[in-house]
């Protein structure tokens, strides 16, 4: 009898967690939060000051308007839906695409993709939808996205070392 009560309590807890998580996601992707904190890129915006005032970045990244990446959030799903939300390590996850400008403000958020979806697939869905990259501008991304119009991943075959970035930043 104790096992049945414990299972019922766990089901209620999962149900409450699921509804709370959905409520938070709904709040993030709808107004007023979304319109206050998420700003789609302006094609006529000048080069961001973080690039324009840095001679190491200026001519090379003058058309770069930000960076994008996906993150995976742990979640609970209905029984039967769990297969598509399991990632390659077996965790139940949701893939969330986040795009940010250099001033650390979000330019775009896309939630709801199952954890088994790869980053490029999620980006493709965003671009078919309402995520538009102004002509002649681009976002920095990791190698999981590949080269596409408006997306610049690292050059394959070149190893980027943290020590080099630290030395460049400190001037050593």
C-alpha positions in Angstrom: 0.0 0.0 0.0 2.8 2.4 0.8 4.3 1.7 -2.7 1.0 2.7 -4.4 0.8 5.9 -2.4 4.4 6.7 -3.2 3.9 6.1 -6.9 0.8 8.3 -6.9 2.7 11.1 -5.2 5.5 10.8 -7.8 2.9 11.0 -10.6 1.4 14.1 -9.1 4.9 15.6 -8.6 5.8 14.9 -12.2 2.5 16.3 -13.4 3.0 19.5 -11.4 6.6 19.8 -12.7 5.5 19.3 -16.2 2.8 22.0 -16.0 5.1 24.4 -14.2 7.9 23.9 -16.8 5.4 24.5 -19.6 4.1 27.6 -17.9 7.6 29.0 -17.6 8.3 28.2 -21.3 5.0 29.8 -22.3 5.9 32.9 -20.4 9.4 33.1 -22.0 8.1 32.8 -25.6 5.1 35.1 -25.3 4.6 38.8 -24.6 5.4 40.8 -22.6 8.6 38.9 -21.7 9.5 38.0 -25.3 8.8 41.5 -26.7 10.7 43.1 -23.8 13.8 40.9 -23.9 14.0 39.4 -27.4 14.9 41.7 -30.2 15.2 40.5 -33.8 18.2 41.9 -35.7 17.9 45.3 -37.4 19.4 45.1 -41.0 20.4 48.8 -40.8 22.0 48.5 -37.3 25.6 49.8 -37.2 28.5 47.5 -36.4 28.2 46.6 -32.6 30.6 48.7 -30.5 32.1 45.5 -29.1 33.5 44.9 -32.6 33.8 48.5 -34.0 36.1 49.6 -31.1 38.3 46.6 -31.1 41.1 46.7 -33.8 41.6 42.9 -33.5 38.0 42.3 -34.5 37.1 45.2 -36.6 37.5 44.5 -40.2 37.1 40.8 -39.7 33.8 40.7 -37.9 32.1 43.9 -39.0 29.1 42.2 -40.4 28.7 39.8 -37.4 25.6 40.6 -35.4 25.8 37.9 -32.6 26.1 34.3 -31.8 23.8 31.3 -31.7 23.8 27.9 -30.0 21.4 25.4 -28.7 21.1 24.1 -25.2 19.3 21.1 -23.8 16.9 21.4 -20.9 15.9 18.4 -18.8 12.2 17.7 -18.9 9.4 15.3 -18.1 7.1 14.0 -20.9 4.0 11.9 -21.2 4.6 8.2 -21.4 4.8 7.2 -25.0 6.4 10.6 -26.1 9.6 9.9 -24.2 11.4 8.1 -27.1 11.8 11.2 -29.3 12.8 13.4 -26.3 15.7 11.1 -25.3 19.1 12.2 -26.5 21.9 9.9 -27.5 22.9 9.5 -23.8 19.3 8.4 -22.8 18.3 11.6 -21.0 14.8 13.2 -21.5 15.7 16.6 -22.9 14.2 19.5 -24.9 16.5 21.3 -27.4 16.3 25.1 -27.1 17.9 27.4 -29.7 19.1 30.7 -28.3 20.5 33.6 -30.4 22.1 36.6 -28.7 23.6 39.9 -29.7 26.9 41.2 -28.4 25.2 43.3 -25.8 24.0 40.0 -24.2 20.4 40.5 -25.2 18.4 37.7 -26.8 17.7 38.1 -30.5 15.7 34.9 -30.8 14.5 31.9 -28.8 13.0 28.6 -30.1 11.8 26.1 -27.6 10.0 22.8 -27.9 12.2 20.6 -30.1 12.8 17.1 -28.8 16.2 16.2 -27.4 17.0 13.8 -30.2 16.9 16.6 -32.7 20.3 17.9 -33.8 21.2 21.6 -33.7 21.2 22.1 -37.5 17.6 20.7 -37.7 16.4 23.1 -35.0 18.0 26.0 -36.8 16.5 25.0 -40.1 13.0 25.0 -38.5 13.7 28.5 -37.0 14.8 29.9 -40.4 11.8 28.5 -42.2 9.7 30.2 -39.5 10.2 33.7 -38.2 14.0 33.8 -37.6 15.4 35.9 -40.4 19.1 37.0 -40.8 19.5 40.3 -42.6 21.3 40.1 -46.0 25.0 40.6 -45.7 25.0 39.9 -41.9 25.9 36.7 -40.0 25.9 34.9 -36.7 28.8 33.0 -35.2 27.9 29.3 -34.4 29.6 26.1 -33.4 30.6 23.4 -35.8 27.4 21.5 -35.3 25.6 24.0 -37.6 27.8 23.8 -40.7 28.2 26.7 -43.1 25.0 28.3 -44.4 24.2 31.8 -45.5 24.2 33.9 -42.4 26.0 31.3 -40.2 29.7 31.2 -39.6 31.0 28.2 -37.8 34.7 27.6 -36.9 36.9 26.6 -39.8 37.2 22.8 -39.9 40.7 21.5 -39.6 42.0 24.3 -37.4 42.4 23.6 -33.7 41.5 26.5 -31.5 43.2 26.5 -28.2 42.0 28.1 -25.0 45.6 29.1 -24.2 45.8 31.2 -27.4 42.6 33.0 -26.6 43.8 33.8 -23.0 47.2 35.0 -24.3 45.5 37.2 -26.9 43.1 38.6 -24.3 45.9 39.4 -21.7 48.4 40.5 -24.3 51.0 37.9 -23.2 
